[in-house]
Amino acid sequence: MTEPKNMKTGKRNTGAGPRLFQALVALALGLVVAGCHPQQTTASSSANAVDAAKGEGESYPAGVSGLNYSTYGIASFSITDAEGKTGGGPNISPSKGDGKPAGGGAEMCCVIVPSKWHEGMTVTVQWERDTHPYDDKDRSGDQWLKAVAKVPPYGPTQYNFWVQFLDGDRIRVRVDDGSPLEKPSEHDPYIAQGVLDDDANKAMQAARERDRQAAEEYRQQLREQDARAGRQGENK
């Protein structure tokens, strides 16, 4: 296997046991998503770029990054393959509205990308849209959405896996193969329309209600403690 090349610097990365690694990941037939630990910079797992000289059926890891062209924040997002395996992506600030995206400077590990693109590759993207990303008190703008997105064709060298978030709750996914990472056109056939994820939104609201009740119970306990302390002081 040709050693991975860093997308930013073009330097080769070395690592022990490449043949064993190939044997393990070659079992993946589609986009197999594996949950790992978050990374803070693009440089770390952008080094997962892999070269063209690969056999049929081989798959390689790619860090998950996002670019946000929308006016709302992305609190979190995840990618799920056809086999139901899921990996996450970082939170992203809203775009400033100047046509340039926010994000791109952080990523999480990983999706497993087949060395060769094939027709019909899809992933399910789930994301939390946050219309009040800087307001800790007003969380009414949070909603979960999901979309099934087709994976566009990509070349023989793969870097990161990207999700591009667009206004109108739309997304586009792509495997970075070194070609320009530009904003999709409005009529791009690989843009997928998001819909509300009812199950995820119900679970989020239920969790918030539990948190609200727990906070109220804690405040009530404090009030009762203060009242007891006051009575004890009066009896002295």
N, C-alpha and C positions, 0 to 999 in steps of 0.2 A: 504494500500500500504506500502510495506517495504520502510523505509527511504533510500534516496540515500546514497551511500558510496563513499568516496573520493578515486580515483584510486591510488594516490600517498601515502596516509597515512593510508587508510583503516578505517578512522573515519567516523562516521555517520554524515550526514548533516540534519539539521532540518529546517522546513519552515512552514509558516501558510497556512492553506487552502488546504491541499493535496487532499481532496476529490473533491473540486471544480475544482482543476487543472486537476484531472483525468477525470472528466466529460467533460471538454473542449477538452482535447487532444485526448480522445477516439474516436472522430469523424474521425480522420485521418485514412485512409485505406492503404495508401502507405507511401513512404518517403515524408513527407510534409516539405518543407523547409521554414523557417520563417526568414526574415531579422531582425537582431538585431544590437546592438552596438558592436564594436570591443572590445576584451579583450586583455590585455597585457601579461598575463601569462597563462600557461596551468592549473595551480592549481585551478583557479577560476571556470571554467566550467567543468573541469574533475570531479568535485564533482557531476556531473549529472549522475553518474553511478546508475543504477537501478537494483533491485534484481529480482530473478526469479519468485517470487510468484505473477504473474500478470495474469489477465484474457484475454480471446481472444479479439482481436480488440483494445487493449490498445496501446497507443504510448507515447513515452517520448522524451524530448529534448536531443540533443547531440551537443556539441561544434564541430566546423569544424576546423581541423588542416591539415597540409600538411607536407610531407617529400619529399625533392628534391634530387634524385640521379643523375640528369642530370648536364651537364656542363654549362647550361644557367640558367638565373634567371627566377623566376616566379613573374612577377610584380603584378598580382592579379589573383584570380580565383573564380568561383562561381559554385554552384550546383543547378540544376533545376529538380524538380520531374516530374512525368508523368502528373500532373495537371497544370504544368506551374508555380509553385511557386518556388521562387529563394532565396537563401541565399549565403553569400559570405565567402571567406577564406582569410587568410593573405598573404602578399607577402613573398617570400622565396629566400634567396641567392642561388647561384650555389653551387653544391657539390665541394669539394676540390679535388675530383678525387682519394681519398684514399679508395673508397668503402663504405665510411660512408655518410649518407645523411645530407643535411642541413635542417634546419627547426625543427619543433616540439616544439618550445618554445613559440609560440603564436597561438592564435585561434580566431575565430569569432563565434558568435551565429547565428543561430542554424539550425540543421536539426531535424525533428521529426521522430524518428525511431520506427517502430512497435515492440512490445515486442516479436513477433515471426516472424522469417524469413519465407518467402514463395517463391516458384519458380516464376521466371520471374520479380523479383524486379530490376528495372533499374533507373539510374539517368543520366542526361546530364551534363557533366562537361565542362565548358568554361574557358580557361586560356589564359593569355597574356604572351607569351614567349619573353624574353628579352635577346638577345645575347650580349648586351653592358650595363649591369646593373649599372656600375659605371661611365658611360660617359654621363653627362647631355647634351652635345652638339650633340652627335651622337645617334639619336633615330631610325636609320635605321634598327636596329635589332629587333624592336617590331613587333610581329605578333600575332593575335588572332587565337586560335585553339579551336576545340570542339570535343567531343567524347561521345558516348552513352556507358555507362559502366554497366555491370551486377553487382549486389550486391552479394558477396559470402555469403554462409550460416554463421550464427553467433549464439553464445550460448545464454543462458537465461539472462545473465547479460551484459548490454551495457554501454560503456563509450563514448569516442569521436567517431566522424565519420572522417575517414582519407582518403586523396587522396595522393597516391604515384606517383610522377612524375619520369619518366624514360627517358633515352636517346632514340632518334628516335621518339620524340613526342608521347610517349605512356604513359598511366596512368593505375593505378589500384586503385579501391576504396575498402574500407572495414569498417565494424563496429567493433570497438575495444571491444572485449568481454573478455579481459584479457589474451588471448593467445599471444604468442610472435609476435611482430610487426617486421617482417624481410623483407628484400628485396625480391620481387617476383623472382622466377626462370624465365628464358627466355621463357619457354614454359607454363607458368601459363595460364590456360584457361580464367582467368578473366582479363587479360591485354587487354585494349582497345586501338586501334590505333587512334590517333588524326588526324584531317584534318583541313585545313585552313577554317576559318569562314569568308567568303567573306563579308557578311553584316557588321560584326563587324569591319573588316579591312577598309572597305570603310568609315564607320562612324568615325573611328579613324583618317584616312587621311583627311577627310573633316574638322574635329575639329582642326587638326593641321594647315590646310590651313587658317582657320578663325583666329586662333591665330597669324599666321605669318602676315596676312594682318593687323590685329589690331596693332601688334607691329610696323609694317612699318608705318602705319598712325600716330602712336604716335611719332615715330622718326621724321617724316616729320613735325609734329606740333612743335617739339622742334627746328628743324632747322629754321623754319619760325619765331619763337619767337626770336631766336638768331639774325636772319637777321634784324628784326624790331628794336631790341635793338641796334644793330650796327648803323643803319641809324639814329636813334634818337640821339645817341652819336655824330655822325658827324655833326648834325644840331645844336648842342649847341655851 
